[in-house]
Amino acid sequence: MAAALAATHRQYVKEFVDADLAYLWDENEVALLYQYNFGQNYRTMRRFAALGDTSVEVRLAFQTDLGLDPTAAAPAGAANRAAVASLVSSWELSKDYIQRESQLRAESKVLGIKTHSNVAERQAMKRAVETILGKLPPKETPHPDYLATKLEEVEQDELMALTFDMVAHAEEQEVNELISNLDATGRVQVSRSKAKGKLPVKSEEFRMKIKIEAHVWLMLAAKCRNKVWLQGLTVSDWSRFTDFILGDKVRRMQIPMPDKKAKKGAPKGDGRGAGAKSQLALLDRAKTAATTRLKFVNVTLDGTPICYAFNGEAGCQTDGCARAHVCKVIGCLSPDHGKTGHEGYKPKGTGKGQAFQ
């Protein structure tokens, strides 16, 4: 019974209390019951920091709201005083964080530079995601600068689409050098230039970029729980997007390619009369060439070698063959037949319509 009640309290704190405030309570060893009780009315660090002006007022509020009597007989009195001390310590730290954050935001707005998130804020967002997905390795953890950029966009409700070379993980060295320049008022500004990362080339690199982006938005959802359009996000949303991009609808979609000779000899008419008839003839010839001039690949989309014997006349006779048994024709990769069974295939030396290896 107690375990089920504790699980209910923890689930409530995870869903409704901001990640940075929950992280602060955990760091100061605030009991889960008190986190749940205070989370009913104080769900953001800014509201929790405004609980009182002095530590005396805050201590009295904790004792009154939670029924913590420091003068009670031992051992209840000592436990109550320790609980109040943990809550007061959390309040003092939250007040310092809010003051420092407000100061940094004001300076960033005046100087026109990006606001960077502090370590405690990043750790709080990361811990909120790790409670759902488990431990995040460094290559799946977003870079602090990229996370700060997206956090500022969310807080200002000005989202921007960035290229994949801007999506960086924690192990990438994003900052390259410092650059100084003068602003409109004549003051010297020092900014950091960014060394862009690599664009994804393989499918696994694309999956990793999307996974980092998913973790960024899950962290932002844990931080900004008041944003309605961030509520209900799960990692499966990005998984479905990745499968769609790498599936038959986008990457593996078959696109007919016209013959180069047909393109080179295409007439430049207006689409009517004799020119139109010539164009139709060239298109028919291009379609015919597309079915007879076949090209092949040696590996699948995920890099698995394709079995040569399976694509031969006799087929593969090896039990437990580790190679992929798919058609090696570009754009096909069908497991139902090899290249010899592909429509339009002609072996070498059969004349004009031979296939090219």
C-alpha positions in Angstrom: 0.0 0.0 0.0 2.8 2.4 0.9 4.7 1.6 -2.2 1.7 2.2 -4.4 1.0 5.5 -2.7 4.6 6.6 -3.1 4.5 5.7 -6.8 1.3 7.8 -7.2 3.0 10.8 -5.6 6.1 10.4 -7.7 4.0 10.2 -10.9 2.2 13.4 -9.9 5.4 15.3 -9.3 6.9 14.0 -12.6 3.8 15.1 -14.6 2.8 18.4 -13.1 5.8 19.9 -11.3 8.5 21.6 -13.4 11.6 19.5 -13.8 14.0 22.1 -12.3 11.9 22.4 -9.2 11.6 18.6 -8.7 15.3 18.3 -9.3 16.0 21.0 -6.6 13.8 19.1 -4.1 15.5 15.9 -4.8 19.0 17.4 -4.4 18.0 18.8 -0.9 16.5 15.5 0.2 12.9 16.8 0.5 10.6 13.9 1.3 8.4 12.7 -1.5 5.2 13.3 0.6 6.2 17.0 1.1 7.0 17.3 -2.6 3.5 16.0 -3.4 1.8 18.3 -0.9 3.6 21.4 -2.1 3.3 20.4 -5.7 -0.5 20.9 -5.4 0.0 24.7 -5.3 3.7 25.3 -6.2 4.5 23.8 -9.6 7.1 26.2 -10.9 10.4 27.4 -9.3 9.4 31.0 -9.8 6.2 30.6 -7.7 8.0 28.5 -5.1 10.7 31.2 -4.7 8.0 33.8 -4.1 6.7 31.9 -1.0 8.1 34.5 1.3 10.6 37.4 1.6 12.7 36.0 4.5 13.7 32.6 5.7 11.7 33.2 8.9 8.5 33.7 7.0 9.2 30.7 4.8 10.0 28.5 7.8 6.8 29.4 9.5 4.9 28.7 6.3 6.4 25.3 6.0 5.5 24.5 9.6 2.0 25.7 9.2 1.1 24.2 5.8 2.7 20.8 6.5 2.0 20.5 10.2 5.7 20.2 11.1 6.0 21.0 14.8 9.7 21.5 15.7 8.8 21.4 19.4 7.3 17.9 19.3 8.7 15.1 21.4 11.6 13.1 20.1 12.1 11.7 17.6 9.3 13.5 15.8 10.6 16.9 16.6 14.1 16.2 15.1 12.5 14.7 12.0 10.3 17.8 11.6 13.2 20.2 12.0 15.2 18.3 9.4 12.3 18.4 6.9 11.8 22.1 7.5 15.6 22.6 7.0 15.5 20.8 3.6 12.5 22.9 2.4 14.2 26.1 3.5 17.4 25.2 1.8 15.4 24.5 -1.4 13.6 27.8 -1.1 16.9 29.7 -0.7 18.5 28.0 -3.8 15.4 28.6 -5.9 15.4 32.3 -5.0 19.1 32.5 -6.0 18.4 30.7 -9.3 15.5 33.0 -10.1 17.5 36.2 -9.4 20.5 35.0 -11.3 18.3 33.9 -14.3 16.5 37.2 -14.4 19.8 39.1 -14.4 21.2 36.9 -17.2 18.1 37.4 -19.3 18.2 41.1 -18.8 21.8 41.3 -19.8 21.3 39.0 -22.8 18.4 41.2 -24.0 20.4 44.4 -23.8 23.5 42.9 -25.4 21.6 40.9 -28.0 23.2 37.6 -27.2 21.8 34.1 -26.5 20.8 33.2 -23.0 22.6 30.0 -21.8 20.9 27.6 -19.4 22.7 26.8 -16.2 24.0 23.4 -15.1 21.2 22.7 -12.6 18.5 23.5 -15.2 20.1 21.1 -17.8 20.6 18.4 -15.2 16.9 18.7 -14.2 15.6 18.4 -17.7 18.0 15.5 -18.4 16.9 13.6 -15.3 13.2 14.1 -16.2 13.9 12.3 -19.5 16.1 9.6 -18.0 13.3 8.6 -15.6 11.3 7.6 -18.8 14.0 6.4 -21.2 16.8 5.3 -18.9 20.4 6.6 -18.8 21.2 8.8 -21.8 24.7 8.2 -23.3 26.7 11.3 -24.2 26.1 10.8 -28.0 22.4 10.9 -27.4 22.5 13.9 -25.0 21.9 17.3 -26.6 24.7 19.8 -26.6 24.2 22.5 -24.0 24.4 25.3 -26.6 21.8 23.7 -28.8 19.5 23.0 -25.9 19.8 26.6 -24.8 18.9 27.8 -28.3 15.8 25.7 -28.5 14.8 26.6 -24.9 15.0 30.3 -25.7 12.8 29.7 -28.8 10.2 27.9 -26.8 10.1 30.5 -24.1 9.6 33.3 -26.6 7.2 31.3 -28.8 9.4 31.8 -31.8 10.3 28.4 -33.1 12.8 28.1 -36.0 13.7 25.2 -38.2 17.4 24.4 -38.1 19.5 22.2 -40.3 20.8 18.9 -39.2 24.4 20.2 -38.9 23.2 22.3 -36.0 21.9 19.3 -34.1 24.9 18.4 -31.9 25.4 16.0 -29.0 27.3 16.5 -25.8 30.6 15.1 -27.1 30.8 17.4 -30.1 33.0 20.5 -29.8 30.6 23.1 -31.1 32.4 26.3 -30.0 35.2 27.1 -32.4 36.6 30.6 -31.5 35.7 33.9 -30.0 34.9 36.9 -32.2 34.8 40.6 -31.0 32.9 43.3 -32.7 31.3 46.7 -32.0 27.6 47.2 -31.5 25.5 50.3 -32.4 26.4 52.0 -29.2 30.1 51.5 -29.6 30.6 48.8 -27.0 32.7 45.8 -27.6 30.8 42.5 -27.9 32.4 39.1 -27.7 30.5 36.3 -29.3 31.4 32.7 -30.0 31.4 31.3 -33.6 30.0 27.9 -34.1 31.7 25.1 -35.9 28.8 23.2 -37.6 28.6 19.5 -37.2 28.3 16.9 -40.0 25.2 16.3 -42.0 23.8 12.7 -41.8 25.0 10.5 -44.7 23.8 7.1 -43.7 20.5 6.0 -42.3 21.9 5.3 -38.9 23.3 8.8 -38.7 19.9 10.2 -39.6 18.3 8.1 -36.9 20.8 9.5 -34.4 20.1 13.1 -35.3 16.4 12.5 -34.9 17.0 10.8 -31.6 18.9 13.8 -30.3 16.1 16.1 -31.5 13.6 13.9 -29.7 15.5 14.1 -26.5 15.7 17.9 -26.8 11.9 18.3 -27.1 11.3 15.9 -24.3 13.6 18.0 -22.1 11.8 21.1 -23.2 8.4 19.5 -22.4 9.6 18.6 -18.9 10.9 22.2 -18.4 7.9 24.1 -19.9 4.9 22.2 -18.6 2.7 25.2 -19.1 3.1 25.0 -22.9 0.0 23.2 -24.0 1.5 22.2 -27.4 4.3 20.4 -25.6 2.1 18.2 -23.5 1.8 14.6 -24.3 5.0 14.3 -26.3 6.6 10.9 -26.4 9.7 9.4 -28.1 7.4 7.3 -30.4 6.4 10.5 -32.2 9.9 10.9 -33.6 10.3 7.1 -34.2 7.3 7.1 -36.5 8.7 10.1 -38.3 12.0 8.4 -38.8 10.4 5.2 -40.1 8.3 7.3 -42.5 11.4 9.1 -43.9 13.4 5.9 -44.3 10.5 3.8 -45.5 8.9 3.2 -48.9 7.1 6.6 -48.9 10.3 8.8 -49.1 13.8 7.2 -49.3 12.9 3.9 -50.9 10.3 5.3 -53.2 11.0 4.2 -56.8 11.3 7.1 -59.3 11.6 6.4 -63.0 14.6 8.0 -64.6 14.5 9.1 -68.3 17.2 8.0 -70.7 20.1 10.4 -71.1 20.0 10.2 -74.9 16.3 11.0 -74.9 16.9 14.1 -72.7 19.8 15.2 -74.9 17.9 14.9 -78.2 14.6 16.4 -76.9 13.1 19.0 -79.2 12.5 22.5 -77.9 9.0 23.0 -79.3 5.9 24.4 -77.7 4.3 21.0 -77.2 2.1 21.0 -80.3 2.3 19.6 -83.8 5.2 17.6 -85.0 7.3 18.5 -82.0 4.7 17.0 -79.7 4.8 13.7 -81.6 8.6 13.7 -81.4 8.4 14.2 -77.7 6.0 11.4 -77.2 8.2 9.1 -79.2 11.2 10.1 -77.1 9.2 9.5 -73.9 8.2 6.0 -75.1 11.9 5.3 -75.9 12.9 6.5 -72.5 10.4 4.2 -70.8 11.7 1.2 -72.8 15.3 2.1 -71.9 14.3 2.3 -68.3 13.2 -1.3 -68.3 16.2 -2.7 -70.2 19.1 -0.7 -68.9 19.3 -1.9 -65.3 21.9 -0.9 -62.8 22.7 -2.8 -59.6 23.9 -2.3 -56.0 26.0 -4.6 -53.8 24.5 -3.7 -50.3 21.1 -2.9 -48.9 20.1 0.5 -47.4 21.4 -0.5 -44.0 24.8 -1.7 -45.4 24.1 -5.5 -45.4 25.9 -7.2 -48.3 23.6 -8.7 -51.0 24.0 -12.4 -51.9 25.4 -12.8 -55.4 24.3 -16.5 -55.6 20.7 -15.5 -54.8 20.7 -13.1 -57.8 22.1 -15.8 -60.1 20.3 -18.3 -62.3 20.6 -21.2 -59.8 19.9 -19.2 -56.6 21.7 -19.5 -53.3 22.3 -23.0 -52.0 24.0 -22.1 -48.7 22.2 -22.9 -45.5 22.1 -20.0 -43.1 23.5 -17.5 -45.6 24.4 -14.3 -43.8 24.0 -12.1 -46.9 20.7 -10.4 -47.8 18.5 -12.4 -50.2 17.0 -9.5 -52.2 17.1 -8.3 -55.8 20.2 -6.2 -56.4 18.5 -3.9 -59.0 18.5 -0.3 -57.8 15.2 0.7 -56.4 13.9 -2.9 -56.1 15.5 -4.9 -53.3 12.6 -7.3 -53.4 13.0 -10.5 -51.5 10.7 -12.4 -53.9 13.2 -12.7 -56.7 16.8 -12.0 -57.7 18.1 -9.8 -60.5 17.5 -12.6 -63.1 13.8 -12.5 -62.2 13.5 -8.7 -62.4 11.3 -7.4 -65.2 13.4 -6.2 -68.1 16.6 -8.0 -67.1 18.7 -9.4 -69.9 22.1 -11.1 -69.4 25.3 -9.7 -70.8 25.9 -10.3 -74.5 22.2 -10.5 -75.5 22.4 -7.4 -77.7 21.3 -3.8 -77.4 19.1 -4.3 -74.3 21.8 -5.8 -72.1 22.0 -5.0 -68.4 24.9 -3.0 -67.0 26.7 -4.3 -63.9 
